[in-house]
Amino acid sequence: MFELDGSRSLGIAQVCGRESVALEPGAEVPFYAEFHFDTGDRYRADGAAHVLTTGVPAPSVVIAACALRLVDGPDGLLGSVATSASLFNPTDQPGAKTGSIWTLVACF
């Protein structure tokens, strides 16, 4: 994980999804994420990724958004949400790199 401008590492994010349906617009994929910040804070989140488009800007590219519920974190966490905008390019098509921008909003 990096700051938006890429200037500083914030930690490590690990995510996984269970692809049980075709990745077509409108598909919902169960999704889980863990965020391990360099400060020592750790969060776990569970929910779904929603496929928004496929084949743009190149064949096999998938654009998706996640809405996950924070289920675990530092002491005092009441919960909240982790969201993302992601581009998935499993065949390394030119013009598109796999990556995500995540936002965590935590309530204490």
GIBEL-V342466 format. One record per backbone hydrogen bond with DSSP energy under -1.0 kcal/mol. NH is the residue of the N-H (numbers start at 1). CO is the residue of the C=O. E is the energy in kcal/mol with one decimal. If there is no record, write none. Layout:
[[NH | CO | E] [NH | CO | E]]
This chain:
[[3 | 8 | -2.3] [6 | 3 | -2.6] [10 | 1 | -3.1] [11 | 1 | -1.1] [12 | 36 | -2.8] [14 | 34 | -2.8] [16 | 32 | -2.5] [18 | 30 | -2.1] [20 | 18 | -1.1] [24 | 22 | -2.0] [26 | 51 | -2.8] [27 | 24 | -2.6] [29 | 49 | -2.9] [31 | 47 | -2.4] [32 | 16 | -2.5] [33 | 45 | -2.5] [34 | 14 | -2.9] [35 | 43 | -2.6] [36 | 12 | -3.4] [37 | 41 | -2.8] [38 | 10 | -3.1] [40 | 37 | -2.2] [43 | 35 | -2.3] [44 | 72 | -2.3] [45 | 33 | -2.7] [46 | 69 | -2.1] [47 | 31 | -2.5] [48 | 67 | -1.3] [49 | 29 | -3.0] [50 | 65 | -3.4] [51 | 27 | -2.5] [52 | 63 | -3.0] [53 | 63 | -1.7] [55 | 61 | -2.3] [61 | 58 | -1.7] [62 | 88 | -2.7] [63 | 53 | -2.4] [64 | 86 | -2.3] [65 | 50 | -2.0] [66 | 84 | -1.4] [67 | 48 | -2.0] [68 | 82 | -3.0] [69 | 46 | -3.0] [70 | 80 | -1.7] [71 | 44 | -2.6] [72 | 44 | -1.3] [77 | 74 | -1.9] [78 | 107 | -3.5] [81 | 105 | -2.0] [82 | 68 | -2.5] [83 | 103 | -2.7] [84 | 66 | -1.6] [85 | 101 | -1.6] [86 | 64 | -3.0] [87 | 99 | -2.7] [88 | 62 | -3.3] [92 | 89 | -1.6] [96 | 93 | -1.0] [99 | 87 | -2.3] [101 | 85 | -2.1] [103 | 83 | -2.5] [105 | 81 | -2.9] [107 | 79 | -2.7]]
